[in-house]
């Protein structure tokens, strides 16, 4: 019977999985504090193992299958017997990021508990158990996180209460690489050769281009003058420091400003969704200001520059992958005539 119940719980969890899952396994050690009327030791030691199925595009962030078992026999207060307890759960987990490395989480779910070699009694009968809890997670290495949580267990038949407290190390694995969509190449007709020239390749022919020699990649208006230039500056996670490798792009942008002293620029900075919205807003403002300071050092007057941070609100890529988050940590330059 026990094997059938355990197999059913595993199958229920797997049914919720999709091809986008990234799994994580968490071995745990902790203890249990029992309600006084249970007739058990007040405190005893547990070991546990949790397997998490991370969710995407869902209200919940993870489906957890967890098993807890007493390490040694638990004495009954009457002194005539002891028992060992095994508990299995399926929980739904919601994560609340605080910074790039820390988060809080809440969980709730249900499971079963099994008593081995115990005398008969209402407190020692196998049965359904509900549970809920809260915890904290801290990422201290690339693939390792520390978890600490409290779980309140309520036995559904008699309402007995037990508090589990656990410490564990989380190890992620099985990250799925999405298959890129198949794109059908468009039919291209042979170009018509003409004598019309667009020397700076900005999409506006020379005869109508009021701003020649536009930097490659810039967006222009209908007379060839820049409106937006992607500086292509990307930041490390949780950082507003511009790497030296981006110096040439800042210099090119400064030269555009020097060649036309009537131009003004608004520096727009963005972040990924890691951390809270308030934290990301402040971080984007720092990134914009860092770019302003770099341009001022190249003799661009402060009166010609302004900064704005958009936080995580204007993502250009997904925040569920490392590569997508890197693209979102960016800076643009908005040119004002």
C-alpha positions in Angstrom: 0.0 0.0 0.0 2.8 2.4 0.9 4.6 1.8 -2.4 1.4 2.5 -4.3 0.9 5.8 -2.5 4.5 6.9 -3.0 4.3 6.0 -6.7 1.1 8.0 -7.1 2.7 11.1 -5.6 5.7 10.9 -7.9 3.4 10.5 -11.0 1.3 13.5 -9.9 4.4 15.6 -9.7 5.7 14.4 -13.1 2.4 15.2 -14.8 2.9 18.9 -14.0 6.4 18.9 -15.6 7.0 20.4 -19.1 10.0 20.3 -21.5 11.2 23.6 -20.0 12.0 22.2 -16.6 15.2 22.8 -14.7 15.4 20.4 -11.7 17.0 20.8 -8.4 17.7 18.3 -5.6 18.1 19.3 -1.9 19.4 16.9 0.7 18.3 18.2 4.2 19.0 17.7 7.9 16.8 19.0 10.7 14.4 18.2 13.4 10.8 18.0 14.5 9.1 19.7 17.5 5.9 17.9 18.4 2.7 18.9 20.1 2.5 17.8 23.7 -0.5 15.5 23.5 1.1 13.2 20.8 2.9 11.0 23.4 6.2 11.3 21.4 9.5 12.9 22.2 9.3 16.7 22.0 12.3 16.9 19.7 13.8 14.3 17.4 16.1 14.4 14.3 15.0 14.1 10.7 16.8 13.7 7.4 15.1 14.6 4.2 15.4 14.8 0.4 13.5 17.2 -1.9 13.3 17.1 -5.7 12.1 20.3 -7.2 10.5 20.8 -10.7 11.0 24.5 -11.6 8.1 26.1 -13.5 8.0 28.7 -16.2 5.1 30.9 -17.3 3.2 29.8 -14.2 1.8 31.3 -11.0 3.9 28.9 -8.9 7.7 28.7 -9.3 8.2 25.1 -8.3 6.6 21.7 -7.6 8.4 19.9 -4.9 8.4 16.2 -4.0 9.9 15.8 -0.5 10.6 12.8 1.8 11.5 13.1 5.5 12.5 10.2 7.8 13.6 10.0 11.4 17.2 9.1 11.8 16.7 6.9 14.9 13.8 5.5 16.8 11.5 8.0 18.4 10.5 7.1 22.0 6.9 7.0 23.1 6.3 8.8 26.4 4.7 5.7 27.9 8.2 4.1 27.7 6.9 0.7 26.3 7.5 1.2 22.6 9.2 3.4 20.0 8.7 4.1 16.3 10.2 5.5 13.2 8.3 8.1 11.1 8.4 8.6 7.3 6.6 11.5 5.7 6.2 12.2 2.0 4.8 15.5 0.5 4.0 17.2 -2.8 4.2 21.0 -2.3 3.7 24.1 -4.4 6.5 26.7 -4.0 6.4 30.4 -4.7 9.7 32.3 -4.8 10.2 36.0 -3.8 13.7 37.3 -5.0 15.4 39.9 -2.8 18.8 40.3 -4.5 20.7 38.4 -7.2 21.7 35.7 -4.7 19.0 35.7 -2.0 15.3 35.0 -2.0 12.4 34.0 0.3 9.9 31.3 -0.5 6.6 30.0 0.7 5.2 26.5 0.2 2.0 24.6 0.8 0.9 21.1 0.0 -0.2 17.7 1.4 1.2 14.2 1.9 1.2 11.1 4.1 3.0 10.0 7.3 3.8 6.4 8.2 4.5 5.0 11.7 6.7 1.9 12.0 6.5 -0.6 14.9 4.3 1.7 17.0 1.6 0.6 19.4 -2.0 1.2 18.3 -3.4 4.6 19.1 -5.0 7.5 17.3 -1.8 9.6 17.3 0.2 6.8 15.7 -2.0 5.9 12.8 -0.8 6.3 9.2 -2.7 9.1 7.5 -3.0 12.3 5.4 -1.0 15.4 6.5 -1.3 19.0 5.3 1.6 21.3 5.6 2.7 24.9 4.8 5.9 26.9 5.5 8.4 29.6 4.7 12.1 29.6 4.0 15.1 31.5 2.8 17.5 30.6 0.0 21.1 31.9 -0.5 23.2 31.2 -3.6 26.8 30.9 -2.4 28.3 29.3 -5.5 27.6 29.0 -9.2 25.6 25.7 -8.7 25.0 25.6 -5.0 22.5 27.3 -2.7 21.8 27.1 1.0 18.2 26.6 2.1 16.6 27.1 5.6 12.9 26.6 6.2 10.2 25.9 8.7 7.2 23.6 7.9 4.0 23.3 10.0 2.4 19.9 9.7 -1.3 19.3 10.6 -2.6 15.7 10.7 -6.0 15.8 9.0 -7.7 13.1 11.2 -7.0 14.4 14.7 -5.5 17.8 14.1 -2.1 16.9 15.7 0.6 19.5 15.0 4.3 19.1 14.3 6.9 21.7 13.3 9.8 20.7 11.0 12.9 22.8 10.8 15.4 22.0 8.0 18.7 23.1 6.6 19.8 21.9 3.2 22.1 22.3 0.2 20.4 22.8 -3.2 22.0 21.4 -6.4 20.4 22.3 -9.8 20.6 19.9 -12.8 18.9 18.9 -16.0 18.6 22.4 -17.6 16.7 22.0 -20.9 18.0 23.9 -24.0 15.1 25.2 -26.0 15.0 24.2 -29.7 15.0 27.3 -31.9 12.0 27.7 -34.1 12.4 26.8 -37.8 12.4 29.9 -39.9 11.6 29.7 -43.6 14.0 31.9 -45.6 12.1 34.6 -47.6 12.2 34.7 -51.3 14.7 37.3 -52.4 14.5 38.9 -55.8 17.5 40.2 -57.6 18.2 43.8 -56.6 17.7 46.6 -59.2 21.0 48.3 -59.8 20.7 52.1 -59.7 23.0 55.1 -59.3 21.3 56.1 -56.0 23.8 56.1 -53.1 23.5 55.7 -49.4 27.1 56.2 -48.3 26.5 55.6 -44.5 24.0 52.8 -45.0 21.4 54.4 -42.7 18.5 53.9 -45.1 18.3 57.5 -46.3 19.9 58.3 -49.7 22.7 60.9 -49.9 20.6 63.5 -51.6 18.1 63.6 -48.7 20.6 62.8 -45.8 21.1 65.9 -43.6 23.4 63.9 -41.3 26.0 62.0 -43.3 28.5 59.5 -41.7 25.9 58.1 -39.3 27.3 55.4 -36.9 26.4 51.9 -38.0 23.4 50.4 -36.2 21.8 53.8 -35.2 18.1 54.5 -35.7 17.6 57.6 -37.9 14.7 59.8 -38.8 13.4 60.5 -42.4 16.3 62.9 -43.1 19.1 60.6 -41.9 19.7 62.1 -38.4 20.2 59.7 -35.5 17.3 59.3 -33.0 18.5 56.3 -31.0 21.9 54.6 -30.8 22.3 51.3 -29.0 25.6 51.8 -27.1 25.7 48.0 -26.8 27.0 48.3 -23.2 26.0 45.3 -21.1 26.7 45.0 -17.4 27.5 42.2 -15.0 24.7 41.1 -12.8 24.2 43.5 -9.8 26.8 45.9 -11.2 26.9 49.5 -12.6 30.6 49.4 -13.5 31.3 49.8 -17.3 34.0 47.4 -18.5 37.0 48.8 -20.3 36.1 46.8 -23.4 33.2 49.3 -24.0 35.5 52.4 -24.1 35.6 52.6 -27.9 31.7 52.7 -28.1 31.5 55.5 -25.6 34.2 57.4 -27.5 32.3 57.0 -30.8 29.2 58.3 -29.2 31.1 61.2 -27.7 32.5 62.0 -31.2 29.0 62.2 -32.6 28.1 64.7 -29.9 31.3 66.8 -30.6 30.6 66.9 -34.4 27.2 68.4 -33.8 27.2 70.7 -30.8 23.4 71.2 -31.1 22.8 67.5 -30.2 21.7 66.5 -26.7 21.4 62.9 -25.5 19.3 61.0 -23.0 21.0 57.9 -21.6 18.5 55.1 -20.9 19.6 52.2 -18.7 17.9 48.8 -18.0 18.2 45.7 -15.8 17.1 42.1 -15.9 14.3 40.9 -13.5 16.7 39.4 -10.8 16.0 41.1 -7.5 13.1 43.4 -6.4 11.5 46.0 -8.7 12.7 48.8 -6.3 16.2 47.5 -6.3 16.3 47.1 -10.1 15.0 50.7 -10.6 17.8 52.1 -8.4 20.4 49.9 -10.2 19.3 51.1 -13.6 19.7 54.7 -12.5 23.2 54.0 -11.3 24.0 52.4 -14.7 22.7 55.5 -16.6 24.7 57.8 -14.3 27.9 55.7 -14.9 27.5 56.3 -18.6 26.9 60.0 -18.1 30.1 60.2 -16.1 32.1 58.4 -18.8 30.9 60.9 -21.4 31.7 63.9 -19.2 35.2 62.7 -19.0 35.3 62.9 -22.8 34.5 66.6 -22.5 30.7 66.4 -23.3 29.0 69.2 -21.3 26.7 68.0 -18.5 24.0 70.3 -19.8 23.8 68.2 -23.0 23.2 65.0 -21.1 20.4 63.5 -19.0 19.9 60.0 -17.5 16.9 57.8 -16.9 16.6 54.3 -15.5 13.8 52.0 -16.5 14.6 49.1 -14.1 13.3 45.8 -15.4 10.2 47.2 -17.2 11.5 47.2 -20.8 13.1 43.8 -21.3 14.1 43.0 -24.9 14.7 39.3 -24.2 13.6 36.6 -21.8 14.6 36.7 -18.2 14.5 32.9 -17.8 17.9 32.3 -19.3 21.4 33.6 -18.5 21.9 34.9 -22.1 18.5 36.7 -22.1 19.2 38.4 -18.7 22.6 39.6 -20.1 20.9 41.3 -23.1 18.4 43.1 -20.8 21.3 44.6 -18.7 21.9 47.3 -21.3 22.3 51.1 -22.1 20.8 53.1 -25.0 21.5 56.6 -26.1 18.5 58.7 -27.2 19.6 61.6 -29.5 17.7 64.9 -29.3 18.1 67.4 -32.1 
